[in-house]
Amino acid sequence: MEALLKLQELGLSNIVFHQLDVLDPISIKSLANFIQEKCGRLDILVNNAGASGVVVDEEGLKALNIDPSSWLSGQAYKLIELHGVIKTNYEKAEECLNTNYHGVRRVTEALLPLLQLSPAGARIVNVSSLRSELKRIPGEHIRKELSDVETLTEERLEAVIRRFLHDLKENALEGNGWPLMVPAYSISKATLNAYTRILANKFPNMCINCVNPGYVKTNINWNTGTMSVEEGARGPVILSL
Ligand SMILES: NC(=O)c1ccc[n+]([C@@H]2O[C@H](COP(=O)([O-])OP(=O)(O)OC[C@H]3O[C@@H](n4cnc5c(N)ncnc54)[C@H](OP(=O)(O)O)[C@@H]3O)[C@@H](O)[C@H]2O)c1
């Protein structure tokens, strides 16, 4: 309601909203029914919900005063590790993959019948991250698996995620070539990119893309980002329109 009122104050009057928890199939179904009844079709879907997959000591992180370039390159990992200010645990990692990968899949699958009714070809924008870049994944076999668009399937992506969670549980991320800087988040977005490519192949009449919004000052990075929310929204808006 708060967001709706703010947008109305900016002069945008024709706005409706509906609750959505991407982890809850009933909530997703309820949103799909709402759009079906209210609009009969869907033209643009932006999958923006995201979770970080880590537990953070925010004060400790702020005190480290990490340089944005070292954050973005991933070099900050060593400092973070040394001071233990960002920690990945199994529960958070699972929540992150459930939100950033499975959540997008569930929402997209529920809305695809409505997107297919868009006369000019619908658009799907999946909000990804710099962390998803394949070059950041040390294991060549993982990079190869995620980049081979000819053999990529949803089942293969599920298997990659299961392997990642297994290795996390066994404390075997480093040995098996997984990224060590926000690992669950990185894998959730790398698999999201791969899923986006599968979808784009399957539905050539739609514009289906993923986009990195940039390093934006929001809750997901404990407000360490350097860009404004307006700047971060540019990429998703360009792809939506
Ligand atoms: N900020 C950056 O620098 C940056 C960089 C690269 C990519 N991204 C991506 O940009 C997207 C937006 O993140 P942000 O930067 O705006 O961070 P944010 O302020 O933390 O926003 C995350 C949003 O995701 C929503 N969300 C989380 N779990 C959800 C669930 N189960 N169901 C529905 N919504 C859920 C949150 O809703 P509630 O507020 O209701 O919890 C919140 O609105 C994310 O996909 C993120 O990975 C951000």
The ligand as an SDF file (V2000), in Angstrom:
LIG
                    3D

 48 52  0  0  0  0  0  0  0  0999 V2000
   21.3920   -4.3550   -5.3300 N   0  0  0  0  0  0  0  0  0  0  0  0
   22.3160   -4.8380   -6.1450 C   0  0  0  0  0  0  0  0  0  0  0  0
   23.4740   -4.3500   -6.1840 O   0  0  0  0  0  0  0  0  0  0  0  0
   22.0170   -6.0040   -7.0310 C   0  0  0  0  0  0  0  0  0  0  0  0
   23.0240   -6.4560   -7.8720 C   0  0  0  0  0  0  0  0  0  0  0  0
   22.7560   -7.5150   -8.7200 C   0  0  0  0  0  0  0  0  0  0  0  0
   21.5070   -8.0890   -8.7160 C   0  0  0  0  0  0  0  0  0  0  0  0
   20.5470   -7.6470   -7.8690 N   0  0  0  0  0  0  0  0  0  0  0  0
   19.2320   -8.3020   -7.9110 C   0  0  0  0  0  0  0  0  0  0  0  0
   18.2110   -7.3160   -7.9700 O   0  0  0  0  0  0  0  0  0  0  0  0
   16.9780   -7.8700   -7.4780 C   0  0  0  0  0  0  0  0  0  0  0  0
   16.3370   -6.8940   -6.5240 C   0  0  0  0  0  0  0  0  0  0  0  0
   17.1300   -6.8130   -5.3530 O   0  0  0  0  0  0  0  0  0  0  0  0
   17.3760   -5.4580   -4.5750 P   0  0  0  0  0  0  0  0  0  0  0  0
   18.7440   -5.0220   -4.8650 O   0  0  0  0  0  0  0  0  0  0  0  0
   16.2570   -4.5090   -4.8110 O   0  0  0  0  0  0  0  0  0  0  0  0
   17.3930   -6.0140   -3.0760 O   0  0  0  0  0  0  0  0  0  0  0  0
   16.2990   -5.9140   -1.9200 P   0  0  0  0  0  0  0  0  0  0  0  0
   16.0370   -4.5110   -1.5800 O   0  0  0  0  0  0  0  0  0  0  0  0
   16.7810   -6.8370   -0.8500 O   0  0  0  0  0  0  0  0  0  0  0  0
   15.0130   -6.5120   -2.6230 O   0  0  0  0  0  0  0  0  0  0  0  0
   14.7630   -7.8780   -2.7150 C   0  0  0  0  0  0  0  0  0  0  0  0
   13.2930   -8.0160   -2.9720 C   0  0  0  0  0  0  0  0  0  0  0  0
   12.9840   -9.4090   -3.1240 O   0  0  0  0  0  0  0  0  0  0  0  0
   11.7860   -9.6330   -2.4490 C   0  0  0  0  0  0  0  0  0  0  0  0
   11.6800  -11.0290   -2.0330 N   0  0  0  0  0  0  0  0  0  0  0  0
   12.5660  -11.7800   -1.3370 C   0  0  0  0  0  0  0  0  0  0  0  0
   12.0580  -13.0100   -1.1260 N   0  0  0  0  0  0  0  0  0  0  0  0
   10.8340  -13.0260   -1.7030 C   0  0  0  0  0  0  0  0  0  0  0  0
    9.8170  -14.0000   -1.8160 C   0  0  0  0  0  0  0  0  0  0  0  0
    9.9530  -15.2180   -1.2950 N   0  0  0  0  0  0  0  0  0  0  0  0
    8.6850  -13.6740   -2.4920 N   0  0  0  0  0  0  0  0  0  0  0  0
    8.5270  -12.4460   -3.0130 C   0  0  0  0  0  0  0  0  0  0  0  0
    9.4510  -11.4760   -2.9210 N   0  0  0  0  0  0  0  0  0  0  0  0
   10.5760  -11.7580   -2.2700 C   0  0  0  0  0  0  0  0  0  0  0  0
   11.8530   -8.7310   -1.2140 C   0  0  0  0  0  0  0  0  0  0  0  0
   10.5410   -8.5240   -0.7390 O   0  0  0  0  0  0  0  0  0  0  0  0
   10.2910   -8.0530    0.7870 P   0  0  0  0  0  0  0  0  0  0  0  0
   10.8870   -6.7050    0.8970 O   0  0  0  0  0  0  0  0  0  0  0  0
    8.8240   -8.1040    0.8920 O   0  0  0  0  0  0  0  0  0  0  0  0
   11.0070   -9.0570    1.6210 O   0  0  0  0  0  0  0  0  0  0  0  0
   12.4460   -7.4660   -1.8110 C   0  0  0  0  0  0  0  0  0  0  0  0
   11.4520   -6.6500   -2.3540 O   0  0  0  0  0  0  0  0  0  0  0  0
   17.3680   -9.2100   -6.8270 C   0  0  0  0  0  0  0  0  0  0  0  0
   17.0500  -10.2680   -7.7100 O   0  0  0  0  0  0  0  0  0  0  0  0
   18.8820   -9.1060   -6.6710 C   0  0  0  0  0  0  0  0  0  0  0  0
   19.5050  -10.3700   -6.6550 O   0  0  0  0  0  0  0  0  0  0  0  0
   20.7630   -6.6050   -7.0220 C   0  0  0  0  0  0  0  0  0  0  0  0
  1  2  1  0
  2  3  2  0
  2  4  1  0
  4  5  1  0
  4 48  2  0
  5  6  2  0
  6  7  1  0
  7  8  2  0
  8  9  1  0
  8 48  1  0
  9 10  1  0
  9 46  1  0
 10 11  1  0
 11 12  1  0
 11 44  1  0
 12 13  1  0
 13 14  1  0
 14 15  2  0
 14 16  1  0
 14 17  1  0
 17 18  1  0
 18 19  2  0
 18 20  1  0
 18 21  1  0
 21 22  1  0
 22 23  1  0
 23 24  1  0
 23 42  1  0
 24 25  1  0
 25 26  1  0
 25 36  1  0
 26 27  1  0
 26 35  1  0
 27 28  2  0
 28 29  1  0
 29 30  1  0
 29 35  2  0
 30 31  1  0
 30 32  2  0
 32 33  1  0
 33 34  2  0
 34 35  1  0
 36 37  1  0
 36 42  1  0
 37 38  1  0
 38 39  2  0
 38 40  1  0
 38 41  1  0
 42 43  1  0
 44 45  1  0
 44 46  1  0
 46 47  1  0
M  CHG  2   8   1  16  -1
M  END
$$$$
